[in-house]
Amino acid sequence: MAHLDALVVALPADCDPQLRHFLERQSYAKALDWLQVRVESDAG
């Protein structure tokens, strides 16, 4: 878990605010859902 925390701290400044919110609050399921929707919308 410490590794994930370090990665969250290292997110770039232009990271999507909603994704950052989910990751900072350790809402990993919501972050994963957000990413899946994003990938699907980019693919379509």
KALIN-V152706 format. One record per pair of residues at least 4 apart in sequence whose C-alpha atoms are under 7 Angstrom apart, sorted by the first residue. I is the first residue (numbers start at 1). J is the second residue. Records with the same first field share a line. If there is no record, write none. Layout:
I=J / J
This chain:
1=5
2=6
3=7
4=8
5=9
6=10
7=11
8=23 / 24
11=15
15=20
16=20
17=21
18=22
19=23 / 31
20=24
21=25
22=26 / 27 / 28 / 30 / 31
23=27 / 28 / 31
27=31
28=32
29=33
30=34
31=35
32=36
33=37
34=38
35=39
36=40
37=41
38=42
39=43
40=44
